[in-house]
Amino acid sequence: MPIQYVGLDNLDEKDMEKLTSISEKAYPKLERYYPDETLVLVIKTHSKSQGTRAKISINGKIEAPKIKIIAQANDWDMAKAAHKIFDKLEEEAKRKLKR
């Protein structure tokens, strides 16, 4: 299952490295459930209104021939948002396979 990133140009170098390293570590868990499918991560950063930080939203999607898994995570920290999205995707994959 290769990973496709959409919206990496919205991130700075530090956040991009965090996301890719977390993705590479969490990737094998998801690959066990759907080995031949593609994982698409869409990254959006919200505008900095008054502070110095921007909120980060990550949407994850796995599309298999008979199943579609979608999850969304938001946080102020890239590492927390990345961990949340992979946890949600794994839980959803487990739930879909039980049916």
C-alpha positions in Angstrom: 0.0 0.0 0.0 1.9 3.1 -1.1 1.2 6.4 0.6 0.2 9.5 -1.4 0.5 12.9 0.2 -1.7 15.8 -0.9 -1.0 19.3 0.4 2.6 18.8 1.6 3.5 22.2 0.2 1.3 23.7 3.0 3.8 22.4 5.6 7.2 23.6 6.7 10.2 21.3 6.5 10.0 20.2 10.2 6.3 19.2 10.0 6.9 17.4 6.7 9.6 15.3 8.3 7.5 14.5 11.3 4.6 13.4 9.1 6.7 11.2 6.8 8.5 9.5 9.7 5.3 8.7 11.6 3.7 7.5 8.4 6.6 5.1 7.7 6.3 3.6 11.2 2.5 3.3 11.2 2.3 2.1 7.5 3.0 -1.7 8.3 0.0 -1.9 10.6 -2.4 -0.7 7.9 -0.7 -2.8 5.3 -1.6 -5.9 7.1 -5.3 -5.2 6.6 -5.2 -4.1 3.0 -1.8 -4.9 1.4 -2.5 -3.9 -2.2 -4.4 -0.6 -1.7 -3.3 3.0 -1.7 -3.4 5.3 1.4 -4.1 8.9 0.6 -3.4 11.6 3.2 -4.7 15.1 2.5 -3.1 17.7 4.7 -4.6 21.2 5.3 -3.3 24.0 7.5 -5.8 26.5 8.8 -4.8 30.2 8.8 -3.0 31.7 11.7 -5.5 34.3 13.0 -3.8 35.8 16.0 -1.2 33.3 17.3 1.9 31.8 15.9 0.5 28.3 15.4 -1.9 27.0 12.7 -4.3 24.1 13.2 -3.6 21.1 11.1 -6.2 18.8 9.6 -5.4 15.4 8.1 -7.9 13.4 6.1 -7.0 9.8 5.4 -8.6 7.4 2.9 -8.1 3.8 1.9 -10.0 2.6 -1.1 -10.3 -1.1 -1.7 -12.5 -2.7 -4.4 -15.4 -3.4 -2.0 -14.6 -1.2 0.9 -13.8 2.5 1.6 -12.2 3.7 4.8 -12.2 7.3 5.7 -10.9 9.1 8.8 -10.2 12.7 9.9 -8.0 14.2 12.6 -7.3 17.7 13.7 -4.7 19.1 16.1 -2.4 22.0 16.7 0.6 19.7 16.7 1.6 17.7 13.6 2.8 14.7 15.5 -0.4 14.4 17.5 -2.6 14.8 14.3 -0.6 12.1 12.5 -0.8 9.6 15.3 -4.6 10.3 15.6 -5.2 9.7 11.9 -3.3 6.4 11.9 -5.1 5.2 15.0 -8.5 6.1 13.5 -7.7 4.4 10.2 -6.5 1.2 12.0 -9.7 1.1 14.2 -11.9 1.6 11.1 -10.0 -1.1 9.2 -10.5 -3.5 12.1 -14.2 -2.6 12.3 -14.8 -3.2 8.6 -13.0 -6.5 8.6 -15.2 -7.8 11.4 -18.3 -7.5 9.3 
